[in-house]
Amino acid sequence: MTSPVDPVEGGGPVEEPVPIDRRRGWAIDTTPLRNPHFRRLFWGVAATMLGQQMTLVAVPFQVYLLTGSSLLVGVTSLVALVPLVVFGLLGGAIADAMDRRRLMLITSVGAAVTSALLAVQALLPGGGNLALLWILTAFVSGFAAVNQPARSAVIPAIVGPAGVPAANALAMTVRQVGVIVGPLLAGLLIGMGELFLTYVVDAVGFLAAAVLLRGLPPLPPAGVDGPLRLRAAVRGVGRVSRSCAPSRCC
């Protein structure tokens, strides 16, 4: 379609812009879900996020149930934070040092086993054991901290550079849904006296993710010196820990 005269320059006709369908612009691009490998990754993220968020509610509740201390609930957050920070710093370097599919399988199975042990300890006499609960919480946090960078790193290899924005948007959407639905479901189960079942859901989610990830092709790192980066990351974490030693902190 053209207009009769250019209103700025005058003279010949000019082309009018094609109308944009704003509803389409706001829609989520689900094109990456046509890729069977990305579908496996997507549903794996959905399963693990739901269970993880449920465990984030269940662990502090169980600590308070065991101790009646709000202070120890706060200490539990620190127990989860330390491995999250340490292995979060190392996670990217580890993902560059080995096949990422294998790394995701190892961390998913490890998290599934640890979550299953959390469920078992919830059945111990007295409602559980605080020291064991803290140890298992630290392990779950460490596995998750390594798993997440590996999942993010494989997206470009699976969907290609053009599909990365849409794939990241889908992954972020399902994570946000897990952040909302997970605590709601955990609260419902805990209110029904099913703390054991809350942990079981997390274990089943990680196990389902491992089964889905087995269908992915090998995903070796490309274009990076993985072992060199891993050694550098370990040295960096060591320097940070030494700088934060009690003798140097205010």
N, C-alpha and C positions, 0 to 999 in steps of 0.2 A: 504494500500500500504506500502511496506517495502523497505528499501535500503539494498544492499548486505552486507555492513560492517559498523559498527559504526565507524565514522571517528575519534572519540576522543579516545575511549577505545579499538577499534579493536574487533575482534571476531564476535559474532552472529549479526543477522539483528536487526535493530531498526525501530520503527514505525515513519513514517513521519507525521508531523502535518497536520491536515485537513485544506484545504484552507478556509479562511474566506471571506464571501461575504461582501466586504466593503460597497457596496451600502446599504445593509440591516442594517449595523451598524449605518449608518447616518440617517436612516429613523426614523420618530417619531412613537413611540409605541402608537397605538390607541386602545389597548386592553381595557382600562377602559371604553371607550365609549360603549362597549357592555353591560355594567351595566346600566340599565334604571335609577337608582337613580343618578348615576354620570352624566348621560346625562342631567338630569334636572338641576343639579348643574352647569354643564359646560355651558349650554345655558343661564342660569341665570347670570353667570359671564359675558358672552359675551354681553348680553343686558345691564347690568348695567355699564360695562366699557365703552361702546360706548357713552352712555348718560352722564356719569360722565365727560369724557374728553371733550365733547361738552360744558358742563356747565363751566368747567375750562377756556374755551376760552370766553364764553358768558358773564360771570360775570365781568371780568376786562374791557371788551369792553364796557359794559353798564355803568360801573362806570366812565370811561373816557368820554363817551357820555353825561353823566349827569353833570360832573364837569369840564371836560377839564384839570384835574390835574393828572399828573403822580404820585405825592406824594400820593394822595388818592387811586390810583390803588395799590401802594405798601402797604398802610394800609389795603386794602382789603385782600391781601395775609396774613397779620397778623391775621385778623379776622377769616380767614379759618384755620390758623395754630394752634391757641390756642385750640379750641375744638378737633382738630385732635391729638394734643399731649396729652391732658388730657384724652380723651376717648380712645386714642390708648393705653395708659398705663393701663387703666381700662378694656379695651375690652376683653383681655384674661381671666381675673378674672371673668368678668361677664359671659363669655361663659362657665366657669367651675361651675357657680352657678345656672344654669337653663338649661332647655331643649334647645339645640342649634337650633333645627328646629323652635321652637317658637321664639327664639331670632332673627333668620334671617328673619322670617315673620314680626315681629314687626318693625325691622329696615328698611326692604324693603318697607313696607307700609308707614312708617313715612317719608322715603326719597321720595317716590312717591308723597305723599301729599305736602311735602315741595317744590318739584320741580314744581308741578302744581301751587302752590302759586307764585313761581318765574315767571312762565309764565303769570299769571294774573297781577302781579305788572308791568310787562313789557308793559302792555296795559294802565297803568294809564296816565292821562294827564301829559305832560312834559317828557314822556319816562320812568317814574318810580319814585321811591322814594329811596334815598340813604340809609336812616336808615333802612327801611324795607328790602332792598336788603342785607344789612350787616347781619341783624338778620337771615334771611332765609339762607344765605350762611353759617353762623355758625351752624345752625341746620343740614343742608345737610352734612357738614363736620363731625359733631358729629355722625350722623347715620352711615355714611360710615366707621368711625373709629371703631365702635363697630361691624359692619357687617363683616368686612374683617377677623378679628381673628376667628370669628365663622365659616366662610366658610372654612378657612384653617384647623380648628380643626376637622371638620366632615369628611374630606377626608379619613383618615385611617379607620374610622368606616364604610364607604360606600364601599371602594374598598379592604380593608384588607391591612396588612403590605406589602405584596409582590407587590401590585399595586400602592403604594404611589409614588415611583419615576416617573413612567409614568404618573400618574394622575397629579402630581405637574407640570411636564413638559407641559402637555396639558393646564393646568390652566394658567401657565406663558405665554405660546404662545398666548392664546386668549387675555390675558391682554395686551401684547405688540402690538397685532393687533389693539386693541381698542385705545392704546396710539397714534398710527399713523393715523388710519382712523377717529377717533373722531374729532380731531382738523381740519382735512381736510374738513369733512362734515360740521362742525360748521362754518368754514370760508366761505364755499359755501353758506350756508343758510343766514348768516349775510350779505354777499355781496349782496344777493337778497332782503335784508330788512326784513328777517324773524327771528328776534330775539325771538319773541314769540314761533315760531315753534321749535327753538333750545332747549328751555326749555321743551317743550312738549315731545320731543324725550326722554329726560332724565326721565321725569315722566312716560312715557309709558314703558321705559326699566325697571325701578324699579317695576312697576305694573306687567309686564310680569314675572319678577323674582319671585315675590311673588306668582303668580299663579303656576309657576313651582315648587316652594319649598313646596307648599301645598301637593304635591304628595309624598314627602319624608316620611319615617317612623319616629316615635319619636326618637330623638337622645340625650338622657340624658347623662350628663358627667359621666365618670366611673373612679373610683380609685383616686379621688381627693376630698378634703374637700373644696367644692366650696365656701360656705359662709365664711369660715375662710380666704381663699385666697382673696376674695373680700374685706373683712374688712382690711386685711393687705395692699392691693393695695390702698384703699382709704386713709389709714394712710400715706402710702408712698407719694401719690400725695400731701397730706397736708403738709408733711415735705418739699417737693420740693418747693411748693408755698411759704412757710414761709421763706425758705432759699433765695428765689429770690425776697423777698420783697424789696421795694426801700431803706429802711433803712439799708439793709445788702448788697446791690449790690454796685459795684464800680461806 
